């Protein structure tokens, strides 16, 4: 999504050149090589609007699952290659994320700030309380595109046309979806039209997809935020299962095929 958070900046500093094609980078060369935590979401295919979320920690002998997988809701039209830490998507006809396409960005992304309705969340991630005047700008051509701003600071004209008020409860009859969540650092360069305001947030219900975010029940989000640690440079990974299976080994990502052990689940 969005803002110039220091956490996201640390991870994005090592991004690959925009012209690089999807390939098999050596671990030492990847921008995510220092990540010790990974949130991995897989879906059945590019058009699937639901998926499974997995958590992993990297310890001395590799990636280890943390807890069981859980269901999540994705974009109403599925997913599409986004802009993040991964190399540029291949020119093979797979979908590419665009503003308003109803698809969740696929790829590897930094996890930026958390946000919510409360003044404080008691978590390690940087947390930003939202106000009635908080908006994420999804207006193409805006100088503030893909950023969370406060209308009281930037002015009413700067947020005019935005469809993303961050206090949905105050703007949409008590809507709780943004009560708690975090920014997925898609399109960190704020490229106009490439997609904006991508979050992990609470779902409306188990059957309602999103406009392009990843949504889950509140207890799952609370556990996830309690677990994430900025010092471990966490990453967010989302791909159709076939793409993940193809890229998992060359990109040094966790394997999701093995069964979680008792020791892994004990981390819950």
PyMOL commands that set and color helices and strands:
alter all, ss='L'
color gray80, all
select helices_A, chain A and resi 6-12+27-29+151-154+156-159+168-171+218-227+230-232+241-247+262-265
alter helices_A, ss='H'
color red, helices_A
select strands_A, chain A and resi 37-43+50-59+62-65+70-73+79-81+104-116+127-129+134-136+148-150+164-165+180-184+199-202+214-216+235-240
alter strands_A, ss='S'
color yellow, strands_A
deselect
rebuild
show_as cartoon
